[in-house]
Amino acid sequence: MSHHPRSSMSEQPLTVYDLTQGKLVAKRFEVVRAHRQGGLSTAFEVRDRETEDRCEMQLFPAALFEAEVQAQEFSATWSPWKRVKSPSVLRVREILPVGGSSLVLITDFPDGESLRARLNEQKRLPVGDVVRLGVQILEGLEAVHAHGLVHGDIKPYTIHVRGDGAGLRPVLVDGGITPGLWSAKHLGEKTALIGTPYYAPVEQFGGDSPNVQSDVYNVAAVLFECIAGTLPWRGHSFLEVFQAKLDKRPPSLRRTAPDLRVDEGLDEAIAIGCLAERAGRYATAREFRDRLSAYLPE
């Protein structure tokens, strides 16, 4: 486990209010602007003065941790993320102490726009684009899972996209924040839901920590929404969504959006990822990708 230098712990904790334009963080990263809402706080565009690279920075303030050791353990969870190499996963560069128990996460800068922004504009995406999107995201997840990691909260806000058609390119952002905090806070195997209820599988409502199959479930739910223009499960409240997810019948694109001409095999391929029973879902991202790849446009 890595430990922060004593000198950094004696500094005044950094807060999001300190991150004004031109602010220099860790004597290296210059704040350019607030960019988007990240996993737990605002994500900022920053310039790396050593390399002149455009990067993104998220702050995890000291108030997030109950003790300094939690901040140290959270920092240690990012070491394997630096080894994940995939064009579909935002690259982690550094996690640095910035006073007190505050930390900043430095990643590559995510190009394009969030998938949520694109869906807000278009509501539905062409089926071929959705299949391309899914195959690339699942390739990224294979790289993540190969290092014993899980993303933990895949949804349209944590997928950035650029281009369309054959040029469509997605990238997963904010990976590891949910499971990293879970681990650092020693919440164990059972605790309150951390994630996004509309995309989380049934077992997470019962307190199970995110795993490979919950990542797969998240992706299937996102792909369903991209095609149908609505989620597989209806509900206006936490309880209504949970009850809808308990239905053992697989969700169907063809039933939900009968005006669309969706191949029956593609409908089934996505539905398997959305099953309430974990045992019936794909065991791995590779298994889901292989099934989905059969429907890639020529």
C-alpha positions in Angstrom: 0.0 0.0 0.0 1.3 3.5 -0.8 1.3 6.2 1.8 1.2 9.9 1.4 4.2 12.0 2.3 3.9 13.6 5.7 4.5 17.0 4.2 1.4 16.8 2.1 -0.7 15.8 5.1 0.2 18.9 6.9 -1.0 21.2 4.1 -4.5 22.8 4.1 -7.1 20.4 2.5 -8.0 21.4 -1.0 -11.7 22.0 -1.8 -13.6 22.3 -5.0 -14.1 26.0 -4.3 -10.3 26.4 -4.6 -10.2 25.1 -8.2 -10.6 28.3 -10.0 -9.2 29.0 -13.4 -5.4 29.3 -13.3 -5.1 27.4 -10.0 -1.9 25.2 -9.9 -2.5 21.8 -8.3 0.3 19.6 -7.1 2.7 22.2 -8.6 2.0 20.8 -12.0 -1.6 20.8 -13.1 -3.2 24.1 -14.1 -7.0 24.4 -13.9 -8.5 25.5 -17.2 -12.2 25.1 -16.5 -15.0 23.0 -14.9 -15.7 20.4 -17.5 -18.5 18.0 -16.3 -20.0 16.3 -13.3 -17.7 13.5 -12.4 -18.2 10.4 -10.3 -18.5 12.3 -7.0 -17.8 15.9 -7.8 -17.1 18.3 -10.7 -14.4 17.2 -13.1 -12.0 19.9 -14.4 -10.0 20.3 -17.5 -6.4 20.9 -16.5 -3.1 21.4 -18.4 -0.1 19.3 -17.4 2.7 21.9 -17.3 5.3 19.2 -17.6 4.0 17.6 -20.8 1.5 20.3 -22.1 -1.1 17.5 -22.2 -4.8 18.3 -21.8 -6.0 16.2 -18.9 -9.0 15.8 -16.6 -8.9 16.1 -12.8 -11.3 15.0 -10.1 -11.0 16.0 -6.5 -11.8 13.6 -3.7 -12.0 16.0 -0.6 -10.8 15.0 2.9 -14.5 15.1 4.1 -15.2 12.1 2.0 -13.0 9.9 4.2 -13.5 9.1 7.9 -9.8 8.8 8.5 -6.4 9.4 6.7 -6.0 5.6 6.3 -9.1 5.5 4.2 -7.7 8.1 1.8 -4.5 6.0 1.6 -6.4 2.9 0.8 -8.5 4.6 -1.8 -5.4 5.9 -3.4 -3.9 2.4 -3.5 -6.9 1.1 -5.4 -5.9 3.1 -8.4 -2.5 1.4 -9.0 -4.0 -1.4 -11.1 -6.1 1.1 -13.1 -2.9 2.6 -14.5 -2.2 -0.8 -16.2 -5.5 -0.9 -18.0 -4.8 -0.2 -21.7 -7.9 0.2 -23.9 -9.1 2.9 -26.3 -12.5 2.4 -24.7 -11.4 3.1 -21.2 -10.2 6.5 -20.0 -6.5 6.2 -19.0 -5.6 6.8 -15.4 -2.4 8.8 -15.1 -2.0 9.7 -11.4 -3.7 9.9 -8.1 -2.0 12.5 -5.9 -2.3 13.9 -2.3 -3.2 17.6 -2.2 -3.3 18.4 1.5 -5.0 16.9 4.5 -6.6 13.6 3.2 -7.7 15.2 -0.1 -6.7 13.5 -3.3 -6.9 14.4 -7.0 -7.3 11.8 -9.8 -5.6 12.8 -13.1 -6.8 11.0 -16.3 -6.6 11.6 -20.0 -9.2 14.1 -21.2 -12.4 12.4 -22.5 -13.2 13.7 -26.0 -16.7 14.1 -27.4 -19.9 14.3 -25.3 -21.6 12.1 -22.8 -23.9 9.4 -24.2 -26.6 11.0 -22.1 -26.2 14.3 -23.9 -26.5 12.5 -27.2 -29.6 10.6 -26.1 -31.2 13.8 -24.8 -30.8 15.2 -28.3 -31.7 12.2 -30.4 -33.6 9.9 -28.0 -32.8 6.8 -30.0 -29.6 5.9 -31.9 -29.4 3.8 -35.1 -29.3 0.1 -34.2 -26.0 -0.4 -36.0 -24.4 2.4 -34.0 -25.7 0.8 -30.8 -24.2 -2.6 -31.6 -20.8 -0.9 -32.4 -21.1 1.0 -29.2 -21.7 -2.1 -27.2 -19.0 -4.2 -28.8 -16.4 -1.5 -28.1 -17.5 -0.9 -24.5 -17.4 -4.6 -23.8 -13.9 -4.8 -25.2 -12.9 -2.1 -22.8 -14.6 -4.0 -19.9 -12.6 -7.1 -20.8 -9.4 -5.1 -20.3 -10.7 -3.8 -17.0 -11.9 -7.2 -15.7 -8.6 -8.8 -16.8 -6.9 -6.8 -14.0 -9.4 -8.0 -11.4 -11.3 -4.6 -11.5 -14.9 -3.6 -12.1 -16.2 -0.3 -13.3 -19.1 -0.2 -10.9 -21.4 2.4 -12.4 -21.8 2.2 -16.2 -24.6 4.5 -17.4 -25.0 7.1 -20.2 -23.3 9.7 -18.1 -20.1 7.6 -17.7 -19.8 6.8 -21.4 -18.4 9.5 -23.7 -18.9 9.2 -27.4 -17.6 10.9 -30.5 -18.4 10.3 -34.2 -21.2 8.1 -35.5 -21.7 5.2 -37.9 -18.4 3.4 -38.6 -16.5 6.2 -36.9 -18.4 5.9 -33.6 -15.9 5.7 -30.6 -17.0 5.4 -27.0 -14.9 5.7 -23.9 -15.8 4.7 -20.3 -15.1 7.3 -17.7 -15.3 7.3 -13.8 -14.4 3.6 -13.6 -13.3 2.3 -10.2 -14.7 5.2 -8.1 -17.6 3.2 -6.7 -15.8 -0.1 -5.9 -12.7 1.9 -4.7 -14.7 3.8 -2.1 -16.5 0.6 -1.2 -13.2 -1.1 -0.5 -11.6 1.9 1.3 -14.5 2.3 3.6 -14.5 -1.4 4.5 -18.2 -1.7 3.7 -17.8 -5.5 3.1 -19.9 -7.6 0.8 -23.2 -6.2 2.0 -24.2 -2.6 2.3 -26.4 0.1 0.9 -26.8 0.5 -2.9 -23.9 2.4 -4.4 -24.5 3.0 -8.0 -27.4 4.2 -10.1 -30.8 2.4 -9.4 -32.0 2.6 -13.0 -29.0 0.7 -14.3 -28.1 -1.4 -11.2 -29.0 -5.2 -11.1 -31.4 -6.5 -8.5 -28.7 -7.9 -6.3 -27.1 -4.5 -5.7 -30.4 -3.3 -4.3 -29.9 -6.0 -1.6 -26.4 -4.7 -0.9 -24.1 -6.8 -3.1 -21.0 -5.0 -4.2 -20.5 -4.4 -8.0 -18.9 -7.2 -9.9 -18.3 -8.4 -13.5 -21.9 -9.4 -14.0 -23.2 -6.1 -12.7 -21.0 -4.3 -15.2 -22.5 -6.5 -18.0 -26.0 -5.8 -16.7 -25.3 -2.0 -16.8 -24.1 -2.2 -20.4 -27.2 -4.3 -21.5 -29.5 -1.7 -19.9 -27.7 1.2 -21.7 -27.9 -0.6 -25.1 -31.6 -1.3 -24.6 -32.2 2.4 -23.8 -30.2 3.6 -26.8 -32.3 1.5 -29.2 -35.8 1.8 -27.6 -35.5 5.3 -26.3 -36.5 4.1 -22.8 -35.2 1.8 -20.1 -36.2 -1.8 -19.8 -37.9 -1.1 -16.5 -40.5 1.5 -15.8 -40.9 3.4 -12.5 -40.8 6.8 -11.0 -39.4 5.8 -7.6 -36.7 3.6 -6.2 -39.3 1.1 -5.1 -41.1 1.0 -8.4 -37.9 0.4 -10.4 -36.8 -2.3 -8.0 -40.2 -4.1 -8.3 -40.1 -3.9 -12.1 -36.6 -5.4 -12.1 -37.8 -8.4 -10.1 -39.9 -9.6 -13.2 -38.2 -12.8 -14.3 -39.4 -12.4 -17.9 -36.6 -10.9 -19.9 -37.2 -7.4 -21.2 -38.0 -7.1 -24.9 -37.1 -4.4 -27.4 -39.7 -5.7 -29.8 -42.4 -5.4 -27.1 -41.2 -2.1 -25.8 -40.7 -0.4 -29.2 -42.9 -2.3 -31.7 -42.4 0.4 -34.3 -38.7 -0.6 -34.6 -37.5 -3.5 -36.7 -35.1 -5.2 -34.3 -33.7 -8.6 -35.1 -35.1 -11.2 -32.8 -31.6 -12.5 -32.1 -30.3 -9.0 -31.2 -33.3 -8.5 -28.9 -32.5 -11.8 -27.1 -28.7 -11.0 -27.0 -29.4 -7.7 -25.0 -32.2 -9.3 -22.9 -29.9 -11.9 -21.6 -27.7 -9.2 -20.1 -30.7 -7.7 -18.3 -32.0 -10.8 -16.6 -33.0 -10.5 -13.0 -31.4 -13.9 -12.2 -27.7 -13.4 -12.1 -27.1 -17.1 -13.1 -28.9 -16.5 -16.4 -26.8 -13.6 -17.5 -23.5 -13.6 -19.4 -20.7 -14.7 -17.1 -18.2 -12.4 -18.8 -18.0 -9.3 -21.0 -16.3 -11.4 -23.6 -19.3 -13.8 -23.8 -21.7 -10.8 -24.3 -19.4 -9.2 -26.9 -19.2 -12.4 -28.9 -22.9 -12.7 -29.0 -23.4 -9.0 -29.9 -20.7 -9.0 -32.6 -22.9 -11.2 -34.8 -25.1 -8.1 -35.4 -22.3 -5.7 -36.3 -23.2 -3.8 -39.6 -21.1 -4.9 -42.6 
